[in-house]
Amino acid sequence: MIDRLGLLVKGLPMRMYVVGGWVRDTMLGLDPKDMDLVVVSDMSDSKLVDCLNTIGHVKIAKTGGHTVGKNFSVFQWKPEGFEEYMQVARARKEVANGATRDTVVITQGVQIEEDLYRRDVTINAMAIEVTTGDLIDPFHGRDDIKNKILREVSHNFSDSIERPLRLAYMKASLGPEWHITLRLEYMCLLMVDDVGWNMSHDDADSKGLSALPGDQIFKIWSKAMKTKHPSEFIKVLDNIGWLEKFMPRIKFLQSIQQDAEWHPEGNVFNHSLIAMDKMAAICKRDGCHEDEIVVSVTAALLHDIGKITTTKFMDKAGNTPKDVDQPVKGEFRWRAWNHDIEGVDPTIEFLTHTVPFPNSWKKVVTEMVEKHMFFVHHKKSTPKVSRRLQKDIKFITTDDVFRIVEADYSARPPLPEGLPEDVRASKKWIADNPIIEWIVDGKMLLDAGMKPGKELGTMLDRCRLAQINGRIVDIKSAKKYIKDSGVKSKT
């Protein structure tokens, strides 16, 4: 692909480079996606557009209320012989205006190394010259890929509060074997400390996250939840102070103890992070689509958030050592009664103020949190209990319930993973006994002319069997089947 671009631009008064993620992913052995291009040229924007139009088509598009290609030297270009448009930007650098202290963007006379200096981390600050195939790597990104290191390019990393979030996403995407330099973590820590907006309230100040809208936070969050190791995202946010400042409930889970017999993995924070990664693997196994993965992994993180207000060291009668000298019933243990129900409100708050979810997604996550203890509450997974689950759920499926239960049980190493035997039996029973929305009911048969009695019940059974066999698929086919069966209309 680069060779084909090189042939197109060869001899033109410009140097074109493939930059950023495409170069990085190629070196990582991944399948690169969108190809972004940077052009170094002394031509004006209008002449550059004319030049690109001789070897393809430039599309001037609107974005954020501005015309791309007119004001910001960014174009959408489809080269000859290519099916997709690519983003082409002029090499640029930002310099401070001494008089106004504003930042001024310069594109004329800017070299590729100066453009790469603006990037966040070294593995994103590489370029390939399309006519020669030469790698431009002024900040040793290739070495950092080899050593699995995430390192800042310069102090410019601090220009956007979005960058710490993106860094956390990169770590989750790349995996636990990658490391963020201490210097970069410290830079992020200072950035977060300098932010003046508590994301759970609407009191942004001039240094706040007003430049990082909720939809952007949700977008980065969603990408992180779809990685193989989503817990790495949360770990980075913890290390840089993001949890303590903007997600205090998640941070506080580190202080919530659990009974060592049932949770040898430790506190609720550890358990929740393990559950996230287990859920990611379960969703991959089950072939879940991307939306399901985002809500399911988020639910895995939040499923025990209700333990913050319910966890007590008590006996089975609810007595604590402060209440009685000796336990009245059972022994003193860490218990969190009704934490599933108590987790509903903080889940809604988190998905409303901290990471703003679409309302429909919010309902799914909240119900998964609420239902993750369903089988514990009912003790035995009988057919009656399984049928109740089918009827109780509103916004989720029984598969959603089984996934959150499995992730919960599997996040207690070294205890066995997977669903308990009785829950597996319930899953099989539900698969064999689905609830069917019957098209024909007694009222329809009465309206068709039948009289109450045994014959009506027999006909109703026949209609339901016909629906199972595919002969009845909608109201129209139902009425035809009833008529063909000899039921005479009242008229």
C-alpha positions in Angstrom: 0.0 0.0 0.0 2.8 2.4 0.9 4.5 1.5 -2.4 1.4 2.4 -4.4 1.2 5.8 -2.6 4.9 6.4 -3.3 4.4 5.9 -7.0 1.5 8.4 -7.0 3.3 11.2 -5.2 6.7 10.6 -6.8 7.9 13.8 -8.5 5.3 16.0 -6.9 6.5 19.0 -4.8 5.8 17.4 -1.5 7.0 14.7 0.9 4.3 12.4 2.2 4.5 10.2 5.3 2.3 7.5 6.9 2.2 8.3 10.6 1.0 7.2 14.0 -1.1 4.1 14.7 -0.7 2.5 11.3 3.1 2.4 11.7 2.9 1.3 15.3 0.4 -1.5 14.6 2.5 -2.8 11.7 5.5 -3.0 13.9 3.5 -4.8 16.5 2.4 -7.4 14.0 -1.2 -6.3 14.2 -3.6 -5.6 11.4 -3.4 -1.8 10.9 -6.7 0.1 10.3 -7.0 3.7 9.3 -4.0 5.1 7.5 -3.2 8.8 8.4 -0.9 10.8 6.2 1.2 13.9 6.8 2.5 16.1 4.0 5.5 18.4 4.1 5.3 21.0 1.4 5.8 24.7 0.9 2.6 24.9 -1.2 -0.4 26.9 0.0 -3.4 24.8 1.1 -5.3 25.6 -2.1 -2.4 24.5 -4.3 -1.9 21.4 -2.2 -5.5 20.5 -2.7 -5.1 21.0 -6.5 -2.0 18.9 -6.5 -3.7 16.0 -4.6 -6.7 16.2 -6.9 -4.4 15.4 -9.8 -3.8 12.0 -8.3 -7.1 11.4 -6.5 -10.0 13.3 -5.0 -10.0 15.7 -2.1 -13.2 15.9 -0.1 -13.8 19.0 1.9 -15.9 18.0 5.0 -17.4 19.7 8.0 -16.2 18.7 11.4 -17.0 20.4 14.7 -18.4 23.4 12.9 -15.2 24.0 10.9 -14.3 23.2 7.3 -11.7 20.5 7.2 -9.1 21.5 4.6 -10.0 25.1 4.6 -8.9 26.4 8.0 -6.9 23.6 9.6 -4.9 22.1 6.7 -6.5 18.7 7.1 -8.1 16.9 4.1 -10.0 13.8 3.3 -8.2 12.3 0.2 -9.0 9.2 -1.8 -5.9 8.4 -3.9 -6.3 6.9 -7.4 -6.7 3.1 -7.2 -7.9 3.2 -3.5 -11.4 2.6 -2.3 -11.3 4.5 1.0 -10.6 8.1 1.9 -7.6 8.9 4.0 -6.9 11.8 6.3 -4.1 14.0 5.1 -2.7 16.7 7.4 0.0 19.2 6.8 3.0 18.9 9.2 2.5 21.4 11.9 3.9 22.6 15.2 2.5 24.8 18.0 4.4 27.8 19.2 3.6 30.2 22.0 2.7 33.8 21.2 4.7 35.9 23.6 2.4 38.8 23.4 -0.9 37.0 24.1 0.4 33.7 25.6 -1.9 31.9 23.2 -0.7 28.9 21.2 -0.3 29.5 17.4 -0.3 26.6 14.9 2.3 26.8 12.1 2.3 24.6 9.0 4.6 26.5 6.6 8.2 25.2 6.7 7.5 22.6 9.3 9.4 19.3 9.1 8.2 15.8 9.9 10.3 15.6 13.0 8.6 18.8 14.4 5.2 17.3 13.7 6.1 14.0 15.5 7.2 16.0 18.5 3.6 16.9 19.2 2.6 13.2 19.6 1.8 11.7 23.0 4.1 8.6 23.3 7.1 7.5 21.3 5.5 4.4 19.8 3.0 6.8 18.2 5.7 9.2 17.0 7.0 7.3 14.0 6.5 7.9 10.3 7.3 6.1 7.0 8.2 8.2 3.9 6.1 6.7 1.2 8.5 7.2 -1.8 11.5 5.7 0.0 10.0 3.5 2.7 12.4 5.0 5.2 11.4 5.0 8.8 11.5 8.3 10.6 11.9 7.5 14.3 13.5 10.5 16.1 12.3 9.4 19.6 13.2 5.7 19.4 9.7 4.4 19.3 10.9 1.1 17.6 13.2 0.4 20.6 10.3 1.1 23.0 8.1 -1.4 21.1 10.9 -4.0 21.4 11.2 -3.3 25.1 7.4 -2.9 25.7 7.7 0.6 27.1 5.2 3.5 27.0 7.2 6.7 27.1 6.3 10.3 26.6 7.7 12.2 23.6 8.0 15.5 25.4 6.4 17.7 28.0 3.7 18.3 25.4 2.0 15.2 26.7 0.5 17.5 29.3 -1.4 19.5 26.7 -4.6 17.5 27.0 -6.3 15.9 30.0 -7.6 13.3 27.6 -4.1 11.8 27.2 -4.0 10.0 30.6 -7.2 8.3 29.7 -5.8 7.3 26.3 -2.6 6.1 27.9 -4.6 3.8 30.2 -6.5 2.5 27.2 -3.2 1.8 25.3 -1.9 -0.1 28.3 -5.1 -2.2 28.4 -4.9 -2.8 24.6 -1.2 -3.8 24.7 -1.3 -6.0 27.8 0.1 -6.4 31.3 3.6 -7.1 30.0 3.9 -3.4 28.9 5.2 -0.8 31.3 4.7 2.9 31.6 7.8 4.9 32.6 7.8 6.4 36.1 8.3 9.8 34.6 5.2 9.5 32.4 3.1 8.2 35.3 4.3 11.2 37.4 3.4 13.6 34.6 -0.1 12.1 34.5 -0.4 12.3 38.3 0.5 16.0 38.2 -2.0 16.5 35.4 -4.8 14.9 37.3 -3.9 16.8 40.4 -4.2 20.0 38.5 -7.7 19.3 37.2 -10.3 21.2 39.1 -13.5 19.4 38.2 -15.1 16.7 40.3 -16.7 14.6 37.6 -19.6 13.6 39.8 -20.8 17.2 40.0 -21.2 20.1 37.7 -18.7 22.5 39.2 -16.1 22.8 36.5 -13.6 25.6 36.8 -11.2 27.1 34.2 -8.8 24.2 34.6 -11.5 21.5 34.6 -12.5 18.8 32.3 -14.9 21.0 30.4 -12.7 20.3 27.3 -13.3 16.6 27.8 -17.0 16.0 27.3 -18.9 13.0 28.6 -19.3 11.4 25.2 -15.5 11.5 24.8 -15.0 9.8 28.2 -17.6 7.2 27.2 -15.8 6.6 23.9 -12.4 5.9 25.5 -14.1 3.9 28.3 -15.9 1.7 25.7 -12.7 1.0 23.8 -10.9 0.0 27.0 -13.7 -2.4 28.0 -13.4 -4.2 24.6 -9.7 -5.0 25.2 -8.4 -8.4 26.3 -7.2 -6.9 29.6 -9.6 -4.2 30.7 -8.4 -4.4 34.3 -5.2 -2.8 33.1 -7.2 0.4 32.2 -8.4 0.6 35.8 -5.0 -0.1 37.2 -3.4 2.8 35.3 -6.2 5.1 36.4 -5.4 4.1 40.0 -1.7 4.6 39.6 -2.1 8.2 38.3 -4.7 9.3 40.8 -7.7 9.3 38.5 -9.7 6.9 40.6 -9.1 8.8 43.8 -10.2 12.1 42.3 -12.9 11.1 39.8 -14.0 7.6 40.7 -13.8 7.5 44.5 -16.2 4.6 44.9 -14.0 2.4 42.7 -11.0 3.4 44.7 -12.7 2.7 48.0 -13.3 -0.9 47.0 -9.6 -1.4 47.9 -10.7 -0.9 51.6 -13.6 -3.4 51.6 -12.5 -6.7 53.0 -14.0 -10.1 52.1 -14.1 -13.4 53.8 -10.9 -15.3 53.0 -12.6 -18.6 52.6 -15.0 -17.4 49.9 -12.6 -14.7 48.5 -9.0 -15.7 48.8 -8.1 -13.1 46.1 -8.4 -10.4 48.7 -10.4 -7.1 48.8 -13.3 -6.2 46.6 -11.2 -4.1 44.2 -8.9 -7.1 43.4 -12.0 -9.3 42.9 -13.7 -6.8 40.6 -10.6 -6.3 38.4 -10.2 -10.1 38.0 -13.9 -10.3 37.2 -13.5 -7.7 34.4 -10.8 -9.8 32.7 -12.8 -13.0 33.2 -15.9 -11.3 31.7 -13.8 -10.2 28.7 -12.8 -13.8 28.1 -16.4 -15.1 28.6 -17.8 -12.5 26.1 -15.2 -13.6 23.5 -16.0 -17.2 24.0 -19.7 -16.5 23.6 -19.3 -14.4 20.5 -20.8 -11.3 22.1 -21.1 -8.2 19.9 -19.2 -5.0 20.9 -22.1 -3.4 22.7 -22.6 -6.5 24.9 -18.9 -6.6 25.8 -18.9 -2.9 26.9 -21.9 -3.3 29.2 -20.9 -6.7 30.5 -17.3 -5.8 31.4 -18.6 -2.6 33.0 -21.1 -4.6 35.0 -18.3 -6.9 36.1 -16.4 -3.9 37.5 -19.5 -2.5 39.3 -21.2 -5.7 40.4 -20.0 -5.5 44.0 -20.0 -1.8 44.5 -22.9 -2.2 46.9 -20.5 -3.9 49.4 -19.2 -0.4 50.3 -22.3 0.3 52.4 -23.2 -3.3 53.4 -20.0 -5.0 54.4 -19.8 -5.8 58.1 -17.9 -8.3 60.3 -20.9 -10.1 61.8 -22.5 -13.5 62.6 -25.4 -15.0 60.7 -27.8 -13.1 63.0 -26.3 -9.7 62.1 -24.5 -9.2 65.4 -21.0 -7.6 65.3 -18.3 -8.1 68.0 -19.4 -4.7 69.4 -23.0 -6.1 69.9 -22.2 -9.4 71.6 -19.1 -11.1 73.1 -19.7 -14.3 71.2 -21.6 -14.9 67.9 -25.2 -15.9 68.5 -25.6 -17.8 65.2 -22.7 -19.0 63.1 -19.3 -17.2 63.4 -18.1 -13.7 62.9 -17.2 -13.2 59.2 -17.1 -10.5 56.6 -20.6 -10.4 55.2 -22.3 -8.0 52.7 -26.0 -8.7 52.8 -28.1 -7.3 50.0 -25.1 -5.7 48.3 -26.6 -6.5 44.9 -29.7 -4.4 45.6 -27.6 -1.7 47.4 -25.4 -1.5 44.3 -28.2 -0.3 42.1 -28.1 3.4 43.0 -24.3 3.9 43.0 -24.2 2.1 39.6 -26.8 4.5 38.2 -24.8 7.4 39.6 -21.5 6.2 38.1 -23.1 5.6 34.7 -24.8 9.0 34.8 -22.1 11.4 36.1 -18.7 9.6 36.0 -18.9 7.7 32.7 -22.1 8.8 31.0 -23.7 5.8 29.4 -26.7 5.8 27.0 -29.9 5.2 29.0 -30.6 1.9 27.4 -27.1 0.6 28.2 -27.3 2.0 31.7 -30.4 -0.1 32.3 -28.6 -3.3 31.2 -25.6 -2.7 33.4 -27.7 -1.9 36.4 -29.9 -5.0 36.1 -26.9 -7.2 35.7 -25.5 -5.8 38.9 -28.9 -6.3 40.6 -29.2 -9.9 39.4 -25.7 -11.2 40.0 -26.7 -12.8 43.3 -30.0 -14.3 42.0 -29.0 -17.9 42.4 -27.4 -17.3 45.8 -30.7 -15.8 47.1 -32.7 -18.8 45.8 -30.2 -21.3 47.1 -31.4 -24.2 44.8 -31.7 -23.8 41.0 -34.9 -25.6 40.5 -37.1 -25.3 37.3 -39.4 -23.0 39.3 -36.4 -20.7 40.1 -35.2 -20.8 36.5 -38.7 -19.9 35.3 -38.8 -17.0 37.8 -35.5 -15.7 36.4 -37.0 -15.7 32.9 -40.0 -13.7 34.1 -38.1 -11.3 36.4 -35.6 -9.8 34.0 -36.6 -6.7 32.1 -33.7 -5.2 30.1 -31.3 -8.1 30.0 -31.3 -11.8 28.9 -30.7 -14.9 30.9 -27.4 -15.2 29.1 -26.4 -11.8 30.6 -27.2 -13.2 34.1 -25.2 -16.4 33.6 -22.3 -14.4 32.3 -22.1 -12.0 35.3 -22.6 -15.0 37.7 -19.8 -16.9 35.9 -17.4 -13.9 36.0 -18.1 -13.4 39.7 -17.4 -17.1 40.6 -14.4 -17.2 38.3 -12.7 -14.2 40.0 -11.8 -15.9 43.2 -8.4 -17.6 42.5 -7.4 -20.2 43.4 -11.0 -21.4 43.7 -12.4 -23.3 40.7 -13.7 -21.1 37.8 -17.0 -21.4 36.0 -20.6 -21.8 37.0 -21.6 -24.0 39.9 -23.2 -27.3 39.0 -26.7 -26.3 39.9 -26.4 -23.0 38.0 -25.2 -24.9 34.9 -28.3 -27.1 35.3 -30.5 -24.0 35.4 -28.8 -22.7 32.2 -29.5 -25.9 30.4 -33.1 -26.0 31.7 -33.7 -22.5 30.4 -32.2 -23.3 27.0 -34.5 -26.3 26.8 -37.6 -24.4 28.1 -37.6 -20.9 26.6 -40.5 -18.6 27.2 -42.4 -18.1 24.0 -44.6 -15.1 23.3 -47.6 -16.9 22.0 -49.4 -15.2 19.1 -52.8 -16.9 19.7 -54.5 -16.5 23.0 -58.0 -17.4 24.3 -59.4 -13.9 23.4 -58.4 -14.4 19.7 -60.2 -17.8 19.6 -63.3 -16.3 21.3 -63.3 -13.4 18.8 -63.0 -16.0 16.0 -66.3 -17.6 17.2 -65.3 -20.3 19.6 -67.1 -20.8 22.9 -65.4 -21.2 26.3 -64.7 -24.8 27.2 -62.6 -27.9 26.5 -62.6 -27.4 22.7 -61.1 -23.9 23.1 -58.3 -25.3 25.2 -57.6 -28.0 22.7 -57.5 -25.5 19.8 -55.2 -23.2 21.8 -52.8 -26.1 22.2 -53.0 -26.8 18.5 -52.2 -23.2 17.7 -49.2 -23.1 19.9 -47.9 -26.3 18.4 -48.4 -24.8 15.0 -46.3 -21.8 16.1 -43.5 -24.0 17.3 -43.6 -25.8 14.0 -43.5 -22.5 12.0 -47.0 -22.6 10.6 -48.0 -19.6 12.6 -45.6 -16.7 12.5 -47.7 -13.6 12.8 -51.4 -12.5 13.4 -52.3 -13.0 9.7 -51.0 -16.5 9.5 -52.7 -17.2 12.9 -56.1 -16.1 11.7 -55.7 -18.2 8.5 -54.7 -21.3 10.6 -57.7 -20.8 12.9 -60.0 -20.4 9.9 -58.5 -23.4 8.1 -59.0 -25.5 11.2 -62.8 -25.1 10.9 -63.5 -22.4 13.4 -66.4 -20.4 12.1 -66.5 -16.7 12.5 -69.2 -15.1 14.6 -70.4 -13.3 11.5 
